[in-house]
Amino acid sequence: MNVEGALPQEKADRLKAALSRLKGSGIEASAAISRDGTLLAADVAPGEERKIFAPMYAAMLGAAEEASSELRAGIPRRVVMEVGEKRLVAVGAGPKALVVALIGPKAAYREALADVDRAAAEVKAIMAK
C-alpha cells in the first residue's frame, strides 16, 4: 500500500512486501518512513494514526544520530524504545529512509532485530533505485 502516494506503486509494493516478511518474527507492526517523516509503506493494524507516527519516528532516529554525532560516538545502528513488554525499534535504511518495527513480547529479540536489519537493507536497496 502506497500510504502517502509519494512513490511509484511498484516501489511501494516492494516496500510493503519487505515489511510483510517481518510478521513471522514476532514483529507486530512495521513501517518504512522517509528521513523527512513521510510514511512510504506500512504493515500496521487498521486505525493506527500512520500520518502521526511517521514524523515522530523519523525525528526520534534523527535526534539519536545527531546526539551520537555530537558525542563523536559514530552513527547509531538502531534506536530502541521499550514500551511495556514490547520494543519499538528504528533502524536507518540508508540516506533516504528508515524502518520502524514493533517487536512483540513473545518474539526472540535477537532474531527479530536481525530480521529488522535485513528489512532495512532491503528498503535501502529499493529506495536507491
C-alpha angles and dihedrals in degrees: 000000000000096000100187100025086237096127139048108270093244092057092045090051091052091050091049090050091052090052095045090058088066093068093083091059096066090264108144100194138002141179141189110221131182117241089251092057102261113144107236101177136345142193100195138131116279114267098031113137096248097171091053101048098046097068091043094055093045089052091047093054092040091052091049091050091049093047093050090047090053089051090047087234097133129246115317115241092213145347117229125197118187114217112181105303093338131083127217111208126192117192127182114244100194128292095313107045152016135209122226121194134180108217113205124226095253095053122109094248100210092046091048090051090051089051092050090050090052091049090050090053090050092048090049090054093047093049092048092063 
